[in-house]
Amino acid sequence: MLDKVKEHIDKVVAFQADSQEQIEAFRIEYLGSKGLLKQLFAQFKEVPNDQKKAFGQAINELKQKATEKVEDLKSRLESQQEEAGIHGDLTRTGTPMNIGGRHPISVVKNQIIDVFSRIGFNVSEGPEIEDDWHNFTALNLPEHHPARDMQDTFFIQTNPDVLLRTHTSSVQVRYMEDHQPPIRTISPGRVFRNEAISARAHCIFHQVEGLYIDKEVSFADMKQTLLYFTQEMFGKSKIRLRPSYFPFTEPSAEIDIFWGLETETDYRITKGTGWLEIGGCGMVDPAVLTNCGIDPEEYSGFAFGMGVERIAMLLYQIGDIRMFFENDVRFLKQFSSAI
Ligand code: DAH
């Protein structure tokens, strides 16, 4: 009989279970009200006296081992279930995380900043909601000046002095008001114009303004800076400055780069000429310097303004400006590897 109990002890120690039901069946078998231990304790009085001690110790050990086993298996099963509940199956292979990507406008803007920062330009910013002085008047565009027609403006409510800036040239003015030359700064930002939306134009877009003011700055310095930019940005070394008019620069020019026709997928981009305008530039008008507290007798400089969407459309051969604003993931996903 003693041997039987010892066999049970071994069985209990070796027992394993991986479900609640198996543990419960085990508990009932050994510790239940009609279980084995109940029967063994009942048999105790029939055991001869000289064996009572050993038998008693054995069934007590069996009871202790069975109780411990039930507790142990239960807590192990519970922690397994908890882990599975909180973390899922930890042995399963992971699904790659979608980390997203930058918007193409940010990609191109950062590239432009990189190129200019290598030749000593810092980055400055100004408000999108501007006043008349910084957006127009200080830039030689007084009220009723016909050149204001070039930039149809969104005014805020009925106050004609508060408007959404129509160009980042407003940041030039703010920067010159706060800093004396030498100045080398670029100002990227969002601008707004009251324009009909089409494949070529949008009422919201982005510009990067550049400003260089120092002693004896010449038109040749400007041309060389723009050539350096187009070489670094597009790998193209042919630019053209076409005479133009801006009230805040004199002389003024439009900047064209020669893109060529080999990679043109949308004929509208260069209209079959190979040349594409990417912005305007010029020598800062002395009146603008004076308006901003800089002495035009001592200093001169150049400025330029470029459209970021324009540049992105050229670089990535995108035929419709509206794509930048629609946030269609099928479009945006194509830039997820760009930085
Ligand atoms: N502000 C002009 C525009 O939005 C672009 C521009 C032209 C900026 C000539 C300049 C410049 O700084 O010198 O059309």
Residues whose N, C-alpha, C, O or C-beta is under 5 A from the ligand:
A	BS01	DAH	T166 H167 S169 G210 F246 T249 G280 C281 G282 A303 F304 G305
